[in-house]
Each structure stands twice: as structure tokens, then as C-alpha cells.
Amino acid sequence: MRRFIPICALTVVIALPASAEEEGNKSLMEQGAELFFEGLRKEMEPALDELLGLAEQFGPAMQSFIAEMGPALAELADEIEDWSAYETPEILPNGDIIIRKKLPQDPDAQPEIPEGPPDGETEI
């Protein structure tokens, strides 16, 4: 450890003239921006490494999910023409999920009632 500090100090002293020549033609704003982004990169590096690890871990599972559910989700997207016509999904205490249709903005407008199957049959 005692050798480490003098080596670091010597490295900094040697590097100062070289860095002064490089930075001589840059404005203070450019130097400050470079330092800011360098510090930001160093701070974000562990989080990005962790994110890449999660992507490697969950990547195959997500590909499998997309392969299996992709066609069903595309079919659902074709059936629902306007997503903005629905409220945010709501999870009930028993675990059911309901998605209500938004009420019309015009108080005189009649809500649309979808036609059911013929002969009063219902699908379950």
C-alpha cells in the first residue's frame, strides 16, 4: 500500500502536461461536459452491468413468452379498435381483473350496448 500512493502521484504528475496539451483547445464548457458525462458513466456502470445480467437471465423466458402469446395478443389488439375507450384495469380482492369502458363525455349520448349472441345464448 505504501508503494501504491507514490506510484499514483508520479502517474498524475507525468500525465498532467499531456492532458494540458489535449485540453488546451477545448472550452471550459466542453471540459465540464466531458467530466460530467465521464462521472455519470462511472456511476451508471454497475447498474448497466446488472441490467445486462438480468437481460441474459430473463431473455430466453421472454422469447418463449412472446412466441407463445404473440399471436393471441395480436388477435386481441385487432379486436379492440380504440384502447383509449377503456379505463385502467382493476384487480378485485378475489383476483378478478375487470376493464371498464369509459363513460362518454357527452351526457346526452347513449352508451353503446354490444349485440349478444342470437336466441339469448351467452358464452362463458
N, C-alpha and C positions, 0 to 999 in steps of 0.2 A: 504494500500500500504506500510505503514511503517513496518508492521509486515512481509510482503512478503519477503523483502530483507534479514533480519536476518535468516528467515527460509531457504531460498535458500543457504545462506552462510553456515549454520550449516549442511545442507544436503550434500553439496560438501565436507566439511571437514570430515564428517563421511564416505563418500563414497571413499575418496582418498586412505586410507590404503587397502580397499578391492580391488579396481581396480589396485593398485600397485602389489598386490599379484597375481592377474589374469594375468597381462601383463608381469610379471617377466620372463616368459619362452618364450615370443614372441620376434622375432627380430624387429628392428626398421622398416624394410620394411613391415612386416606383420601388425604392428600397423598403419603405414601410409596408407597402402592399406585399412584397415578396416575403418579408419577415412574418407578416400576419398570416399569409397562406401557408408558409412553412410550419408555423406553430399550430395552425388549425389541422394540417395534415398529420402532424405528430400526435395531436390529441385524439384525432379520429381513427388513427391506425388500429388500435386494439378493438374498437367497436366494429370496424370494417372486417377485420380478421375473424371476429366472432360471427358476424353476419355471413361471411363466406362459408364458415364451418356449418352453420345452420342450413344454408342452401345445399351444401353437399349431403347433409344428413336427411333433409326432407325432400330433396329433389326427386328421387325415384318414386316416393309415395305420391307426390303431387302429379307427376307424369301419369301414374296409374289412375289417379282420381280423374284427371282431365280426359284420359282415354275412355273411361267408363261412363262418366257423367256428361261429357261434352255434347253428345248427340241429344240427350234428354234436355239439357239446358238450352240448346239451340231451338229445340221444338217448343219449349216453354216461352222463349223470347219471341218466337213467331206468333204465338197465340196472344200474348199481351202486347197490344199496339202502343200504349202510352203509359210508361212507368210512373209518370208524374200524377196520374189519376188515382194513385193509391197512397194510403197512409204508411207510416213506418211499421214494419212487422212488430207484433206484440206477443210476448210469451206469457201465457196464463200460468197460474200456480200449479195446475195439473200437468203442465208441459206442452199443452196445445199451443200452436202458433197460428195467430189469425192476422190477416192482412185486410184491413177495411178499405173500401173505396171512399175517396174524398167526397164530401158533400159539394154540390155545385155552388158556385159563388153567387149565382142569380137566385134570390129567394123564391121567385115565381116559377123557376124551372122545375119540371117533374123529373125525379130520378129515373134513370133507365133501369128497367126490370128485364133481365135476360130471359129469353124464352126457354122453358124447360122441355124435357122430352115429351113426345106425344102420349096421350092417354093417361096423363098424371103419373107416369112412372118416374122414379128417382134413381139416380146412380149413387152407389155407396162405394 
